[in-house]
Structures are given as C-alpha cells and as structure tokens.
C-alpha cells in the first residue's frame, strides 16, 4: 500500500466521517502505520475471521466469563479454614519456611481469621458466610479449587500474566484471544472477546492482548462508565446512507490493496475489524443497555448498593453479552491487594463482589445458560498465614502467597458442589491435587472442545501455544 493511500485513509477517519467505534480495532489509527511497512509473509495464505469453527472434539462449554479479582483474595479468610491458625494465634509459626514476597515487612506471627466458617448447601462446603453469604447459597453449583499454585512466581503482574497468558513474562496472547482464535464467535455483530474493566486497568495491562495472534482476536475494552465504548454512536447529523457509502468505499479500496498483497495478515484482520465496528453500532448499543433488565434482576445483582453496583453492572453485562454469542468476557476487578487493614478491607470488597458474582451464576442457571458457560472467580494469588506489618500504626495485613490459594468455577461441564485439592495445615502451600496455571488452561480448553497440542499458531515461523507440550494436564477431578 502506498504511503499516500495510508495517509488519506487516516485523514478520513480523523475527520470523524464514519463515527464507527474503535472497538476491536486494536488502537486502529495507531496501527494503521503498519500498513506502510513491508508485508509480513504468510506463505500458506491463511485467512483469519471470527466465524464459528468446528471443535476437534466434543465441547462441554461454548463461552466463558472470568471475574478476575486482581491483587490476591485471601483464601484463608474466605474459602480455606485452618484451625491451626487459631491454636497458634499471635505466636511464632513453628518450624516453617515462609515464602515472603516482601521480606522487609514480614513477620512469622500467626494471624487467624476472625470469623467463623459454616458448612453450606447439600454439599456441606465450608466457607466464611460472614463475608460470603450469597456465595453460600450457590455452593452446590460450583467447584471450589483449594490447590492453585503458580510455580516460581511471587508478584502481581507475573501472576496475572501467568493466569491469563500461561507465562509470567510479558508478551504472550491471552486466554480470551486463544479461545476466539480456536472457536471464533457465535455473533458477527459483537466482538468475540470483551474486557470489562472496573475502576482502572490492572498494572502491567493489557491482559486482553492478542500479541502473536492476528489482531482480530484481541479483546475489546468496555469501560465502567459512559460512554462504555468510545465513538460507538455516529454523529447525529450523519445520514446513515452516507455512512454506508463511505464504508463501502473503504472496503473496496482495502480489498484492492489486499488483493495486491494476499499475505498481509494485518490488513486482512483490520478490514474485518472495520466492518465489525460498523455492525456494532446497533448490536452493542442494545447489549449494553441495562435499562432493559427487570427491577428484580437489578436487585438480584445488587444494583441498589453503591458498593456492589460496579461489579453488578459488569456481571449483568457479561450475561447479556454471552447471551448474544460473545465467546469470552473478562471482568477485571483489581482491588484485592491487602497488605494492611485486611479484615476491614475484606468486608468492603466482599460486600462489593459477593452478591453480583453469585447472582451471575444464578441468573445463567435460570436462563439455561450455565451448562454451556464457564464462570470463574479468583485472583493471581492468595495471602500468607502470618502478619505483614507495615508499621506507623497501621492495622496488619497479609503478604502475597502464590504457593497455595483458591478459586471457584461453575458451569460448563464442571462438577457442582465439589471441593478439589487442599493446602497444608497452615494454608501456605498446595499439597493435594495441585493445579497450576497450565493445568487450569488445559482444562478450560478441554471443556471448550479444544486440544492443547493442536491449538497453535505459527508466528515468524515459530509455533506459539497457550499451553506448551508437556506443561499442563486436564484436571479430571473437577469434570462432571
């Protein structure tokens, strides 16, 4: 493509002639500069799109909603009661090699959970119902994994990368990108992969990047305030027929150039993204309109509570998107890092999270969508069984713990009312039926009908995969 053509197209977009969204376009205007670069060879002439794809084996689930609680929810205070912490409260932990992340503020003083745990549901799952009363009502629909473990990882960014891309280092495609690459989308009017970001982007973001995969598989950001999608609506004075003629012309010019360079994957993906953005003007506006939900649904999710309203909106939107064929929805809730004043902070965060996340499972089940949708809740780490003291009169907290922590999942062919794995008697290390990020990803792919060995992409003549050969295993113990 000539430099003059690139410049003229960028100029047309900059003038706002189209009024189409930047959604799914991977920061389109910035990336348009790539079109003047030498084409990236694709000798096999592959074509990338979001059309639904046949899975290599039977699928138990067709979509996923991940509520990612960045910062590290304390498993010891929510999901994994340890009586030994009560016995040794305020004492030095005996003979224990603690893996601290912040040794400067570390202590070896045992800190118990201040609340009682209760057994809930027919399954008798033991959880903290003071913090999680609504979760207590859905335990018979979930699998609680108490044995998550991220090997050789200590901090937040590496942990979030590990659970979203399979690696602790930067620069790899996310789980959502891999699922849309392998499965496509059931909707051609909405993005296949949506990231709903609460408050702020997590550190080290974006974790919704396609990286080595074609940019058409990148996640689309939907904000927690209006306008949720920038530039979605066209200018009020723009005639729809005029916009359509302009879009048709843009497609014609792009197609001419693509025919000249059939190996240019970036351009092919970008054309598809322009077209998706135009179609979304109607479909996304409808999907994001929560006023169409009943008063009872709003109340069930916790929309009438100022603390829970943010996640309530995100969970309700996630259900509406999955209902309309979106493949993967990532809710980012980065607010769980509690190095100080942990018990007051936990009460506040659980009030914000418990009702909406439980309502999502209930709502999906009532609508017949839970069997085909995996819901996952959890962060990149748990917390340590000992006090972290930041001094200066602050109340104590807990340091990071990637050696053993908890997440829960529901739907999509997973066991219901089931507890998988265990940590040691201190809640420090996973010791029974350990689940790594590679096992987690292998299991998700398996439930989606994908095979870890065949889900690969050739980038610069090098194979890229979410789970590298021999790294992960399907966690058979949580499958129904």
C-alpha positions in Angstrom: 0.0 0.0 0.0 1.3 3.4 -0.9 2.1 6.0 1.8 -0.3 8.5 0.3 -3.2 6.0 0.5 -2.5 5.3 4.2 -2.3 9.0 5.0 -5.6 9.7 3.1 -7.4 6.9 4.9 -6.2 8.1 8.3 -7.2 11.6 7.5 -10.7 10.5 6.6 -11.0 8.6 9.9 -9.6 11.5 11.9 -12.3 13.8 10.5 -14.9 11.6 12.2 -16.7 10.9 8.9 -17.6 7.3 9.8 -18.4 7.7 13.5 -17.6 4.0 14.0 -16.2 2.6 17.2 -12.6 1.8 17.9 -13.9 -1.4 19.5 -12.0 -4.5 18.3 -9.7 -2.3 16.2 -6.6 -2.7 18.3 -6.0 1.1 18.6 -6.7 1.3 14.9 -5.4 4.7 14.0 -2.0 4.0 15.6 -1.7 0.6 14.0 -2.6 2.0 10.5 1.1 3.0 10.3 1.8 -0.7 10.0 0.2 -0.7 6.6 3.1 1.1 5.0 5.6 -1.4 6.4 6.8 -4.4 4.4 4.1 -7.1 4.4 4.6 -10.0 6.8 4.8 -13.2 4.8 2.1 -15.8 5.3 3.2 -18.4 2.8 0.3 -20.6 3.5 -2.2 -17.8 2.7 -4.3 -18.4 5.9 -7.4 -16.3 6.3 -8.4 -15.1 9.8 -12.0 -14.4 10.8 -14.4 -14.8 13.7 -16.8 -17.3 12.1 -17.7 -20.2 14.3 -15.3 -23.1 14.0 -15.8 -26.8 14.4 -14.1 -28.1 17.5 -11.7 -31.1 17.2 -13.6 -32.9 20.0 -17.0 -32.6 21.7 -17.4 -29.4 23.7 -19.0 -29.1 27.1 -19.0 -25.3 27.1 -19.1 -22.7 24.4 -18.4 -19.5 26.4 -16.6 -18.3 29.5 -16.9 -15.4 31.9 -13.9 -14.7 34.1 -14.2 -12.5 37.2 -10.6 -11.7 37.8 -10.0 -10.4 41.3 -6.6 -8.9 40.9 -4.5 -8.4 44.0 -4.9 -11.7 45.7 -8.1 -12.5 47.6 -7.3 -14.1 51.0 -8.2 -17.8 50.7 -7.5 -18.2 54.4 -10.3 -15.8 55.3 -12.8 -16.8 52.7 -12.5 -20.3 51.4 -9.9 -22.4 53.3 -10.3 -22.5 57.1 -7.3 -23.6 59.1 -7.9 -24.4 62.8 -4.1 -24.4 63.4 -4.1 -20.6 62.9 -6.5 -20.3 65.9 -4.3 -22.5 68.0 -1.1 -20.6 67.3 -2.7 -17.1 67.1 -0.2 -14.4 68.0 2.7 -16.9 68.3 5.7 -17.6 66.1 4.8 -20.1 63.4 6.7 -23.2 64.4 9.4 -24.6 62.0 8.0 -23.1 58.9 9.9 -21.8 55.8 7.6 -19.0 54.7 8.0 -17.7 51.1 7.7 -14.0 51.6 7.4 -11.5 48.8 8.1 -8.5 51.0 10.7 -9.7 53.5 11.3 -6.2 54.9 7.8 -6.1 56.4 7.4 -9.8 57.1 6.8 -11.4 60.4 6.4 -15.0 61.4 3.5 -14.3 63.8 0.4 -16.4 63.1 -2.7 -14.4 62.2 -6.1 -16.3 62.4 -9.3 -15.5 60.6 -11.5 -13.5 63.0 -14.8 -15.0 61.6 -16.3 -18.5 61.9 -16.8 -20.7 58.8 -20.1 -22.6 58.1 -21.0 -25.6 56.1 -23.4 -24.7 53.3 -25.7 -26.4 50.9 -26.2 -30.1 50.4 -22.5 -30.5 49.6 -21.6 -29.1 53.1 -18.9 -26.9 51.5 -17.2 -24.9 54.3 -16.8 -21.2 53.7 -16.9 -17.9 55.5 -20.6 -17.0 55.3 -20.0 -13.7 57.2 -18.1 -12.4 54.2 -19.8 -14.6 51.5 -23.5 -15.1 52.4 -24.6 -15.1 48.8 -21.8 -17.5 47.7 -23.1 -19.8 50.4 -26.3 -20.1 48.5 -24.7 -21.3 45.3 -22.1 -23.7 46.6 -24.0 -26.6 45.2 -23.4 -25.2 41.7 -19.7 -24.6 42.0 -16.3 -26.3 42.1 -14.0 -24.8 44.7 -10.3 -25.4 43.9 -8.2 -25.0 47.0 -4.9 -26.1 45.5 -4.0 -23.4 43.0 -0.2 -23.0 42.7 1.9 -20.7 40.5 5.5 -22.1 40.4 8.3 -19.6 40.7 6.0 -16.5 40.8 5.7 -14.0 43.6 4.3 -10.7 42.4 1.0 -9.5 41.0 2.0 -8.7 37.4 3.7 -12.0 36.8 0.8 -13.9 38.5 -1.8 -12.1 36.3 0.2 -12.9 33.2 0.6 -16.5 34.2 -3.2 -17.0 34.7 -4.2 -15.1 31.6 -1.4 -16.0 29.1 0.2 -19.1 30.7 3.6 -17.3 31.3 4.9 -15.0 34.0 6.8 -12.9 31.5 5.3 -10.2 29.2 4.4 -10.6 25.6 2.0 -13.5 25.0 -1.5 -14.0 23.8 -4.3 -14.1 26.4 -6.7 -16.9 27.2 -9.5 -15.0 25.6 -7.6 -14.5 22.4 -6.7 -18.2 22.2 -10.4 -19.2 22.7 -11.6 -16.8 20.0 -8.7 -17.9 17.7 -9.7 -21.6 18.2 -13.5 -21.2 18.2 -14.5 -18.0 16.5 -17.6 -16.2 17.6 -21.3 -17.1 17.5 -22.1 -13.4 16.9 -20.8 -11.5 13.9 -22.2 -8.2 15.3 -20.3 -8.1 18.6 -16.7 -8.7 19.4 -15.8 -12.3 20.4 -13.7 -11.2 23.3 -14.7 -8.4 25.7 -12.8 -7.0 28.7 -14.9 -5.2 31.2 -12.5 -3.1 33.3 -13.6 -1.7 36.7 -12.1 1.5 38.0 -8.7 1.2 36.4 -6.6 -1.1 34.3 -4.5 -3.5 36.3 -0.8 -2.9 36.5 1.1 -4.4 33.6 -2.1 -4.4 31.4 -3.4 -5.1 28.9 -4.0 -8.7 29.7 -6.5 -8.9 26.8 -3.9 -8.6 24.0 -3.6 -11.0 21.1 0.2 -10.5 20.8 1.5 -13.1 18.3 -2.0 -14.0 17.2 -3.7 -11.8 14.5 -5.1 -8.6 15.9 -8.7 -9.6 15.1 -8.5 -11.9 18.3 -7.6 -9.1 20.6 -10.0 -8.2 23.5 -12.3 -5.2 23.3 -12.4 -2.8 26.3 -15.8 -1.8 27.7 -15.5 0.8 30.4 -17.3 1.0 33.7 -18.7 4.5 32.8 -20.5 6.1 29.9 -19.7 6.1 27.1 -18.7 2.5 27.7 -17.4 2.2 24.2 -15.7 5.4 22.8 -17.0 6.7 19.5 -19.7 3.9 19.2 -22.5 6.2 18.1 -22.2 8.1 14.8 -22.6 11.9 14.7 -26.3 12.8 15.0 -26.2 14.8 11.7 -24.6 11.9 9.7 -27.0 10.4 7.2 -26.9 6.6 7.6 -26.9 6.1 3.9 -23.9 8.4 3.6 -22.0 6.5 6.2 -22.8 3.2 4.5 -21.5 4.5 1.1 -18.3 5.7 2.8 -17.8 2.3 4.4 -18.5 0.5 1.1 -15.8 2.7 -0.5 -13.4 2.0 2.3 -13.9 -1.8 1.9 -13.4 -1.5 -1.9 -10.1 0.3 -1.5 -8.9 -2.0 1.2 -9.8 -5.1 -0.8 -8.0 -3.8 -3.8 -4.9 -3.4 -1.7 -5.3 -6.7 0.0 -5.5 -8.5 -3.4 -2.2 -6.9 -4.3 -0.7 -8.3 -1.0 -2.5 -11.5 -0.2 0.0 -12.4 2.5 -0.7 -9.3 4.5 -2.4 -10.7 7.6 -2.6 -7.4 9.5 -4.6 -5.7 6.7 -7.0 -8.6 6.4 -7.7 -8.5 10.2 -8.0 -4.7 10.1 -10.6 -4.9 7.3 -12.7 -7.3 9.4 -12.4 -5.0 12.4 -13.7 -2.0 10.5 -16.7 -4.0 9.4 -17.4 -5.3 12.9 -17.2 -1.8 14.3 -19.9 -0.6 11.8 -22.2 -3.5 12.6 -21.8 -3.0 16.3 -23.4 0.4 16.3 -26.8 -1.3 16.7 -25.9 -4.6 18.4 -23.6 -3.2 21.1 -25.9 -0.4 21.9 -28.6 -2.9 22.6 -26.4 -5.4 24.5 -25.0 -2.7 26.8 -28.5 -1.2 27.7 -29.1 -2.4 31.2 -32.4 -0.5 31.4 -34.0 -3.4 29.6 -33.4 -5.7 32.6 -36.2 -6.0 35.1 -36.2 -4.4 38.5 -36.0 -7.8 40.1 -32.9 -8.6 38.1 -31.2 -5.3 39.1 -32.0 -6.1 42.8 -30.7 -9.7 42.5 -27.3 -8.4 41.2 -27.0 -5.7 43.8 -27.5 -2.6 41.7 -29.1 -0.8 44.6 -26.0 -1.0 46.7 -23.3 1.7 46.0 -20.5 -0.8 46.8 -21.7 -3.6 44.6 -23.1 -1.6 41.8 -19.9 -1.6 39.7 -19.5 -5.3 39.6 -23.3 -5.8 39.4 -23.3 -3.9 36.1 -20.3 -5.8 34.8 -21.8 -9.2 35.7 -25.1 -8.3 34.2 -23.4 -7.0 31.0 -21.3 -10.2 30.9 -24.5 -12.3 30.9 -26.1 -10.1 28.2 -23.0 -10.5 26.0 -22.7 -14.2 26.4 -26.5 -14.5 25.7 -25.8 -12.8 22.4 -23.0 -15.0 21.3 -19.8 -13.4 22.8 -17.3 -16.1 23.4 -15.2 -14.8 26.3 -15.8 -12.0 28.8 -13.1 -10.9 31.2 -14.2 -8.8 34.1 -11.2 -7.0 35.7 -11.7 -6.2 39.4 -8.2 -5.1 40.6 -8.9 -4.2 44.2 -7.8 -7.2 46.4 -4.2 -6.4 47.4 -4.4 -6.2 51.2 -1.1 -5.7 52.9 -2.6 -3.8 55.7 -6.0 -3.5 57.4 -7.0 -6.7 55.7 -10.2 -7.6 57.7 -11.9 -4.2 57.2 -10.8 -4.2 53.5 -12.1 -7.8 53.0 -15.6 -6.9 54.4 -15.8 -4.0 52.0 -14.6 -5.9 48.9 -16.8 -9.0 49.7 -19.8 -6.7 50.0 -19.0 -5.4 46.5 -18.3 -8.8 45.0 -20.3 -11.5 46.7 -23.9 -10.7 45.6 -23.1 -9.9 41.9 -20.9 -12.9 41.3 -23.4 -15.3 43.0 -26.2 -13.6 41.0 -24.4 -14.2 37.8 -24.3 -18.0 38.4 -28.0 -18.0 39.5 -29.1 -15.9 36.5 -27.2 -18.1 34.0 -28.7 -21.2 35.6 -32.3 -19.8 35.5 -31.9 -18.9 31.8 -30.4 -22.3 30.8 -27.0 -20.9 30.0 -24.9 -22.2 32.9 -24.4 -25.6 31.3 -22.7 -24.0 28.3 -20.9 -21.2 30.2 -17.9 -21.5 32.5 -17.9 -18.9 35.2 -14.6 -18.4 37.0 -13.9 -16.3 40.1 -10.4 -15.7 41.6 -7.1 -13.8 41.5 -3.5 -14.5 40.8 -2.6 -15.4 44.4 -3.8 -15.8 48.0 -2.3 -14.5 51.2 0.1 -15.8 53.9 -1.0 -17.2 57.3 1.3 -14.7 59.1 1.1 -11.0 59.8 2.6 -8.4 57.5 3.3 -5.3 59.5 3.8 -2.0 57.6 4.4 -0.1 60.8 3.3 3.5 61.6 0.2 2.4 63.5 -1.4 0.6 60.6 -3.5 -2.5 61.2 -1.9 -5.7 59.9 -2.4 -7.4 56.6 -1.2 -10.5 54.8 1.6 -10.7 52.2 1.3 -12.5 48.8 1.0 -16.2 48.5 1.3 -18.0 45.2 2.3 -21.3 46.8 -1.3 -22.2 47.5 -4.7 -20.4 47.0 -8.3 -20.8 46.0 -10.5 -20.0 43.0 -14.0 -21.2 42.2 -15.7 -22.2 38.9 -19.2 -23.1 37.9 -21.0 -24.5 34.8 -19.6 -25.7 31.5 -19.5 -29.4 32.4 -17.7 -28.9 35.7 -18.6 -30.7 38.9 -21.1 -29.0 41.1 -20.9 -28.8 44.9 -17.3 -30.1 44.8 -14.1 -29.2 46.6 -10.8 -30.0 44.8 -7.4 -30.2 46.3 -6.0 -28.9 49.6 -3.3 -26.7 51.1 -1.2 -27.8 54.0 -2.3 -27.3 57.6 -1.2 -23.7 57.6 -2.8 -22.8 54.3 0.6 -21.9 52.9 1.3 -24.4 50.2 -0.9 -26.5 47.9 -0.2 -30.2 48.7 -3.0 -32.2 47.3 -4.2 -32.4 43.7 -2.2 -29.3 42.8 -3.4 -27.1 39.9 -1.0 -24.8 38.1 -1.9 -22.2 35.5 -1.1 -24.7 32.8 -3.5 -27.2 34.2 -6.2 -24.5 34.6 -5.8 -23.5 30.9 -5.6 -27.2 29.7 -8.9 -27.8 31.5 -10.6 -24.7 30.0 -9.5 -25.7 26.5 -10.7 -29.3 27.0 -14.2 -28.1 28.1 -14.3 -25.9 25.1 -13.6 -28.8 22.8 -10.1 -27.7 22.0 -6.8 -29.7 22.2 -3.7 -28.2 23.8 -1.4 -29.8 21.3 -3.2 -28.7 18.2 -4.1 -25.2 19.3 -1.0 -23.5 18.0 -0.2 -20.6 15.7 2.9 -20.1 13.5 4.4 -16.7 14.2 7.6 -15.7 12.4 8.0 -19.4 11.6 7.9 -20.4 15.3 5.0 -22.2 16.9 3.2 -20.4 19.7 0.7 -22.1 22.1 -1.2 -21.2 25.2 0.0 -24.5 26.8 3.3 -25.8 25.6 3.8 -29.5 25.2 4.1 -31.4 28.4 3.4 -28.4 30.7 -0.3 -28.8 31.6 -2.8 -31.6 32.2 -6.6 -31.6 32.2 -7.8 -31.6 35.9 -10.1 -34.7 35.5 -11.1 -34.4 39.2 -13.3 -31.3 38.6 -15.1 -32.6 35.4 -18.7 -33.8 35.8 
